[in-house]
């Protein structure tokens, strides 16, 4: 389950990077992907401890 959480976080970060840099999306909604990815990583770290 933890590895799935990290895979989802990595996919979200890649999606965010593509949206910001490759497609030059200027809307604020693309940053939601980054926030969700960070939350997923933090939850993974908290659950591991």
Order of alpha helices (4+ residues) and beta strands (2+ residues): alpha-alpha
